[in-house]
Amino acid sequence: MRSYKGLGNLLQALGILHLQGMRPYLAITGEFWHDKQSYLDQIAQLDLAEQVRIEDRYLPNEELALWFSAADVAVAPYIEGTTQSAVASLVLGFGLPLILSEQVAQGVSQANRSRLIVTPTGDAPALARAIAGFIEGMTREPVPRQPAADDWGAMVEILKGLTLN
C-alpha cells in the first residue's frame, strides 16, 4: 500500500466510527509496497483488528468480481499525487458506490458522479461521517451491481489496462 492512497486516514475514520459504536468491516486489498507494520500498529492501537481483513497480495483480474460483489461500498481516500484512479473507474464499472476524496473525484467523469460520495482530502472526521451516512442510508434490498449493458465495453478496456500495466 502506498502512503498517498490514504489508508492511514481511512483507518483513523474507522477508529472514530468504532468509538461511536459503529463497526463497519474493511477489506484492504492489494500489495503493501512499504511500511505495512505502521498500518498494523494503527489497527491495533484503534482496536480495529476484528473489523479489518488485509489481503496483502496482487489481485488478478479473475478475482476482482468476487471482491467487488462482497462489498457494499468502496473507499478511495487518496491524499495526494493523483487525480485519476483506475481503481475508481473499475469500482464504478462494477456498479459499486464509491466514497472518495476530492483529490480522486476530480478525475471521475460526470456520468459516474451520481454514485460518488466526495469528502475533503485528508479529513478523517469527514470520511467517518461519509461512511456513517452511507451505512445509515443502506436499504435491506440488494442493489444490483452489474454494469449496464452499455458499460461492458468500458469495463473491458479498464481490465485490459490493468493487465497491461
C-alpha positions in Angstrom: 0.0 0.0 0.0 1.4 3.4 -0.9 1.0 6.2 1.6 -0.6 8.6 -0.9 -3.6 6.2 -1.1 -4.8 7.5 2.4 -5.1 4.1 4.2 -4.0 5.7 7.5 -6.7 8.3 7.1 -9.3 5.6 6.4 -8.2 3.7 9.5 -8.4 6.8 11.5 -12.0 7.3 10.2 -12.8 3.7 11.2 -11.4 4.4 14.7 -13.8 7.4 15.0 -16.7 5.2 14.0 -15.6 2.4 16.4 -15.7 4.9 19.3 -19.3 5.8 18.2 -20.3 2.2 18.3 -20.3 1.5 14.6 -18.3 -1.5 13.4 -18.0 -1.4 9.6 -15.9 -4.2 8.1 -12.9 -3.2 5.9 -11.1 -5.4 3.4 -7.8 -3.9 2.5 -6.7 -5.4 -0.8 -3.5 -5.1 -2.8 0.2 -5.3 -2.1 1.9 -3.2 0.5 4.9 -1.6 -1.0 6.3 -0.4 2.3 5.6 0.3 5.9 2.9 -2.4 6.4 3.8 -2.5 10.1 2.8 1.1 10.8 -0.7 0.2 9.5 -0.8 -3.0 11.6 0.2 -0.8 14.6 -2.6 1.7 13.8 -5.1 -1.1 13.5 -4.1 -2.5 16.9 -4.0 1.0 18.6 -7.5 1.8 17.3 -8.8 -1.7 18.4 -9.9 -2.5 14.8 -8.4 -6.0 14.4 -11.9 -7.6 14.3 -13.1 -5.2 11.7 -10.2 -5.3 9.2 -9.0 -8.0 6.8 -5.8 -7.5 4.9 -5.2 -9.2 1.6 -1.6 -8.3 1.0 -1.0 -9.5 -2.5 -1.6 -8.7 -6.1 -5.2 -9.5 -7.0 -5.6 -10.9 -10.5 -8.4 -9.7 -12.7 -10.2 -13.0 -12.3 -10.7 -12.3 -8.6 -12.0 -8.7 -8.8 -15.7 -9.6 -9.3 -15.6 -11.7 -6.2 -14.1 -8.9 -4.1 -16.4 -6.2 -5.5 -19.5 -8.4 -5.1 -18.7 -8.8 -1.4 -18.6 -5.1 -0.8 -21.4 -2.6 -0.1 -19.2 0.4 -1.0 -15.6 1.1 -2.0 -13.5 3.8 -0.4 -10.6 5.7 -2.1 -9.4 8.2 0.4 -6.3 9.3 -1.7 -4.5 12.2 0.0 -2.0 13.3 -2.7 -0.4 12.5 -6.0 -3.2 11.5 -8.3 -6.4 12.9 -9.8 -7.2 9.7 -11.7 -7.6 6.3 -10.3 -8.0 3.1 -12.4 -9.5 1.6 -9.2 -12.2 4.3 -9.1 -13.2 3.6 -12.7 -13.1 -0.1 -12.1 -15.3 0.2 -8.9 -17.8 2.3 -10.7 -17.8 -0.1 -13.6 -18.8 -2.8 -11.3 -21.7 -0.7 -10.1 -20.5 -0.1 -6.6 -21.0 3.3 -4.9 -17.7 5.0 -4.1 -16.6 7.2 -1.2 -13.6 9.1 -2.3 -11.5 12.2 -1.6 -11.8 15.4 -3.7 -8.3 14.5 -4.9 -9.7 11.5 -6.9 -13.2 12.9 -7.6 -11.6 15.5 -10.0 -10.8 12.7 -12.4 -14.2 11.0 -12.4 -16.4 11.6 -15.4 -19.7 13.5 -14.9 -21.6 10.4 -16.0 -20.4 8.5 -12.9 -20.9 11.2 -10.3 -24.3 10.0 -9.1 -22.6 7.1 -7.3 -20.0 9.2 -5.6 -19.8 10.5 -2.1 -17.0 13.1 -2.0 -15.1 14.0 1.1 -12.4 16.7 1.7 -9.0 15.3 1.1 -7.2 14.2 4.3 -10.1 14.8 6.6 -10.7 11.7 8.7 -13.7 13.0 10.6 -15.4 13.9 7.3 -14.6 10.5 5.9 -16.1 8.9 9.0 -19.3 10.9 8.6 -19.5 9.9 4.9 -19.1 6.2 5.8 -21.7 6.5 8.6 -24.1 8.3 6.3 -23.7 5.6 3.7 -24.3 2.8 6.3 -27.4 4.7 7.7 -28.8 5.1 4.2 -28.5 1.4 3.2 -31.7 -0.4 2.4 -32.4 -4.0 3.1 -33.0 -4.8 -0.6 -29.9 -5.8 -2.5 -28.6 -3.3 -5.0 -27.8 -4.7 -8.4 -24.0 -4.5 -9.0 -23.7 -5.4 -12.7 -22.7 -2.8 -15.1 -25.4 -1.7 -17.6 -25.2 -3.3 -21.0 -23.6 -0.2 -22.5 -20.9 -0.2 -19.8 -19.3 -3.5 -20.7 -17.1 -2.1 -23.4 -15.7 0.4 -21.0 -15.2 -2.4 -18.4 -13.3 -4.5 -20.8 -11.0 -1.6 -21.6 -10.4 -0.9 -17.9 -9.5 -4.6 -17.3 -7.2 -4.6 -20.3 -5.4 -1.6 -19.0 -4.9 -3.2 -15.6 -3.5 -6.3 -17.2 -1.0 -4.5 -19.5 0.4 -2.2 -16.8 
